[in-house]
Amino acid sequence: MTFTPKVVYNSGGKRHYMENFFSLLKQEIYRGREYYNFEELEQAIDSYIHYYNHERMKGKIN
């Protein structure tokens, strides 16, 4: 299964937010794992989006 997210529009310099999200998504749920059907992958992505939006620590460490 190949997963290649692409952002093809210019969003006023905010594309890096999407690129960062997809990079984290691939690192945390995709690399090194096998999904045997679309529903399994879809559930993993949905769970990660919920985690990313509601549970993940945000902000910079300084």
C-alpha positions in Angstrom: 0.0 0.0 0.0 1.4 3.4 -1.0 0.5 6.5 1.0 1.8 9.7 -0.6 0.0 12.9 0.6 0.4 15.9 -1.5 -0.7 19.5 -1.1 -1.0 21.0 -4.6 -2.4 24.5 -3.8 -0.7 27.6 -2.5 -2.3 28.3 0.9 -0.5 31.6 1.6 2.6 30.1 3.1 0.8 27.7 5.4 1.6 24.6 3.5 4.3 23.6 6.0 1.5 22.9 8.6 0.0 20.2 6.3 3.5 18.8 5.5 4.3 18.6 9.2 1.0 16.9 10.0 1.5 14.3 7.2 5.1 13.7 8.3 4.0 13.0 11.8 1.1 10.8 10.6 3.5 8.7 8.6 6.0 8.4 11.4 3.5 7.4 14.1 1.0 5.2 12.3 2.3 4.1 8.9 6.1 3.4 8.9 6.9 -0.2 10.0 3.3 -1.3 10.2 1.1 -3.3 7.8 -2.6 -2.7 7.3 -4.5 -5.5 5.7 -7.5 -3.6 4.5 -8.7 -0.1 3.9 -10.9 0.0 7.0 -8.0 -0.8 9.3 -5.9 2.0 7.8 -8.9 4.4 7.9 -9.5 3.6 11.6 -5.8 4.2 12.4 -5.9 7.6 10.6 -9.2 8.6 12.3 -7.8 7.8 15.7 -4.6 9.7 15.0 -6.5 12.8 13.8 -8.5 12.7 17.1 -5.3 12.3 19.1 -3.6 15.1 17.1 -6.4 17.6 17.6 -7.4 16.8 21.2 -4.7 15.0 23.2 -1.3 15.8 21.8 0.8 18.3 23.6 1.2 21.5 21.7 3.6 24.3 21.8 7.3 24.9 21.8 9.7 23.8 24.6 12.0 26.8 25.5 
